[in-house]
Amino acid sequence: MKEKEKIALFIDADNAPAKKIDVILSELARYGVVNIGKAYGNWKSPCIQSWEEVLHEYAIQPIQQFDLTKGKNATDIALVIDVMDTLYTKDVDIICLVSSDCDFTPLVTRALADGKFVIGFGERKAPTPFVNSCSKFLFVDEVNSNSKVEPITGQKLKRDTKLITLIRQAIESVENDDGWAQLGTIGQHISNQASFDQRNYGYKKLSDLISAIDLFEMKQTHGSSTWVKDKRRAVDVSE
């Protein structure tokens, strides 16, 4: 990405934990600068008082939306309208949605169709369609610099067929004639096709995650470049 991408941040205060805002903003700082920051909710409700306490500190604009009809979430509609307005009228590179609500999945696909990079933040309960639709999605339960999350064990990772297939397909797509693929290229290929982040599995680096699975060989060249090979490929070559 080019330097200082412009980020528009939209927070569904009804479905996101305010205590994670510092983690969210710290992560976004890796991508660029937040030029637009808005949080949506009925600010008369005590349920989102924790958000009200941090909005001014982080220069996030509160958008009031009354619960006009019981059982209908007017907050979601207001957020969607503002995102669409931003797509049409503002010069932004990245759309960030903070929510655990599946209702935003069509909005994500629309932003992607407009060429935007979409980052999602939510709790582990966030529905799979919403998670998978984003360019990148991070579970705020795991992304927290103040506490250490226990990594998922290698045995359990091996049983995650979706994860294993994702890694194997990435290696196959970028490997050289000997079956070795550069780790950085693997990570780039994965990010181009899935909302993947190794921290969602409890690992700080992709190399740590792949090493824990123990289905792949790893080596370093010139003390810096890391290479990965599918162990099944090694058997095929030897035969």
Disulfide bonds with the S-S distance in Angstrom:
none
